[in-house]
Amino acid sequence: MLHKQVTDMLNWKVLVTNDKEYKKNGRHYLLRKGLSVYAFGNYPTKENWKKDEWVYKADKKKVTMNPNINSCWETKYMLENLAGGSWRINFRNHWIRFDELQKEDDSRWTQQCPDYYLYDSGNEKDAKVKKKKIPVFGSMVLAYDGNCLNLDSEEGIKKTKQLDEYLDLMRLRTNKMAKARRLDKKAVAAIEHAEATGNYLAINPADAFKVKNVSERRKYLSQYSVEEIVESTKYEVCDKSELNGSKYELIKFPIEDPTSTVSMCYYLKMINVSTDEVHLEGVGPYGDSGGIEEETVKAALMWRDQEQMYEKNDDGVIHHDYNAPIAIS
């Protein structure tokens, strides 16, 4: 439809009558200037022309989106226009967001799937070209069949890299989920066999964290305490401290659950010096919203007591130290 309108306008000999002054394509006004047809959101004034406030311009071979005012949303609208039921363009998106903590500066890193589409060139001999993954970006130059003609531009290279990174994360997540299902199945089979035979020697208590079903996980919890389960993990000690006659350790270990928003599980380990009794309490993961603010014992104790370690105000960030309760003798 757009290609025919543009071709018709480029074939006009004289632009004098009102009915040939412009055409409408969807919500855009199409006006010819020289050997190109320009699209505006509203009928343009001289000032609009002067400031180059066109949405896109087109000739007989391609459509060029305006990089100065355009957005991915406007480009996607154009692609939908070009697709018009075409088998060459097949839009794709994934709704999973990857959110991780950057260790070097403690900032959050978020990766969402860029809008992209599969372009089918119709070339049966070249599978890569036939199903090419093309990201949507604001300065695209598009052929009328939907192919992108400037993927080698600065923005095209940047968006392609972002898309490749996201798809790599998706593949990694898929592989991790498959592994998690295998470990879950193996852990469930092991505890059921132990219950049937009464022999728990081959059981690793830490496998309780690999079981997703609550009733199946309860079989581990009925046999082992939380302390025994956590102690059997390959945990890392983040921090140690001694307060009021008790020793504390903040420990962490990986969570083998690809669907979890956090990668580590944190526990505050408390050891009574006089009795050697050990008690564990789970604390909010570091880097997660509402979790501990540092990987320290003091931060874990403040989290447990619902106290804030860092407070932002107009002057910056205020650091609050942990006030240990005084033991009454």
PyMOL commands that set and color helices and strands:
alter all, ss='L'
color gray80, all
select helices_A, chain A and resi 2-10+18-20+46-50+72-83+127-130+154-197+205-210+214-223+226-231+297-304
alter helices_A, ss='H'
color red, helices_A
select strands_A, chain A and resi 23-25+28-33+36-40+56-58+62-65+89-92+98-102+107-111+116-119+132-135+141-143+236-243+246-254+264-272+278-283+310-313+316-319
alter strands_A, ss='S'
color yellow, strands_A
deselect
rebuild
show_as cartoon
